[in-house]
Amino acid sequence: MVDANPDPDPTRTPGLEPGGAVPEGDTPPAEGSTSGAGPQETYNPITGWARVPLITILIFVGLVAAFFLAYALAV
């Protein structure tokens, strides 16, 4: 079995100049697209940091900083 070239034959495509160029002001032939081939994705998670994890991390960092500050002042 011979694989067929999916590109259109330039000698048989209307509106092309010799060599495959498109005349000025003309729209080139449309290309195939697979952007709409799959199912539509409906789940779009939120990007970035959520408030609760960010606040939890900041509290933890504050507690660690307070511990080291208290240790430094006690010594």
C-alpha positions as CSV (number, residue, x, y, z in Angstrom):
1,M,0.0,0.0,0.0
2,V,1.4,3.4,-1.0
3,D,0.7,6.3,1.4
4,A,-1.0,9.1,-0.4
5,N,0.2,12.7,0.1
6,P,-2.5,14.6,2.0
7,D,-1.4,17.9,0.5
8,P,-3.3,19.1,-2.6
9,D,-1.5,18.8,-5.9
10,P,-0.3,22.4,-6.8
11,T,-0.8,21.7,-10.5
12,R,-4.5,21.0,-10.0
13,T,-5.3,23.6,-7.3
14,P,-7.1,26.6,-8.7
15,G,-5.9,30.1,-7.8
16,L,-2.2,29.3,-7.6
17,E,0.5,30.8,-9.7
18,P,3.3,28.7,-11.1
19,G,5.5,27.4,-8.3
20,G,2.6,27.3,-5.8
21,A,2.5,31.0,-4.9
22,V,-0.8,32.7,-4.2
23,P,-1.7,35.8,-6.2
24,E,-1.6,39.1,-4.3
25,G,-4.9,39.8,-2.6
26,D,-6.0,36.2,-2.9
27,T,-6.6,33.9,0.1
28,P,-4.6,30.7,0.1
29,P,-6.3,27.4,0.2
30,A,-7.6,26.3,3.6
31,E,-5.6,23.8,5.6
32,G,-6.9,20.8,7.5
33,S,-7.5,21.3,11.2
34,T,-7.8,18.9,14.1
35,S,-8.7,21.6,16.7
36,G,-12.4,20.5,16.8
37,A,-11.8,16.8,16.5
38,G,-11.9,15.7,20.1
39,P,-14.6,16.0,22.8
40,Q,-15.2,19.4,24.3
41,E,-13.3,19.9,27.5
42,T,-15.6,21.2,30.2
43,Y,-13.4,20.9,33.3
44,N,-11.0,23.8,33.5
45,P,-9.3,23.9,36.9
46,I,-8.5,27.3,38.5
47,T,-4.9,28.4,37.9
48,G,-2.7,30.0,40.4
49,W,-2.6,29.6,44.2
50,A,-5.9,29.2,46.2
51,R,-6.4,31.3,49.3
52,V,-6.5,28.5,51.9
53,P,-3.2,26.8,50.9
54,L,-1.4,30.1,50.6
55,I,-2.7,31.3,54.1
56,T,-1.7,27.9,55.6
57,I,1.9,28.2,54.2
58,L,2.2,31.8,55.4
59,I,1.1,30.9,58.9
60,F,3.6,28.0,58.9
61,V,6.4,30.3,57.7
62,G,5.4,32.8,60.4
63,L,5.5,30.2,63.1
64,V,8.9,29.0,62.0
65,A,10.3,32.5,61.9
66,A,8.8,33.3,65.4
67,F,10.5,30.1,66.7
68,F,13.9,31.1,65.4
69,L,13.5,34.6,66.6
70,A,12.5,33.4,70.1
71,Y,15.5,31.0,70.1
72,A,17.9,33.7,69.0
73,L,16.7,36.1,71.8
74,A,16.8,33.4,74.4
75,V,20.4,32.4,73.8
